[in-house]
Amino acid sequence: MHDPWTGRPVITCNTCGEYAEYNSLQRKTAHAIMAATLACSVSIEDRRDPRVVADRILDALENAGLTVARASR
């Protein structure tokens, strides 16, 4: 569905009928996945190496069907 005023892709809330931007929802989903990954699967030893943490986050995002992309400006 598209916002009737701006034409941007949106998702309509089934409860209240309000619009939510799709990209915003993807960001919230990605944030939740990263937070859960950090809370559950990153050990204290891993926290010393940011590359290990980044790999775990990227794996979790990929497993959830999300991808990382640079926003177009």
Residue pairs with C-beta under 8 A, 6 or more apart in sequence:
1 9
1 10
1 11
1 12
1 19
2 8
2 9
2 10
3 9
3 10
3 19
3 21
8 21
9 21
9 22
9 23
10 19
10 20
10 21
10 22
11 19
11 20
11 21
11 22
11 25
12 18
12 19
12 20
13 19
13 20
26 66
29 64
29 66
30 61
30 66
33 57
33 60
33 61
33 64
33 66
34 57
34 60
34 61
36 60
37 56
37 57
37 60
38 53
38 56
38 57
41 56
41 60
42 52
42 53
42 56
46 52
46 53
46 56
47 53
58 68
61 67
61 68
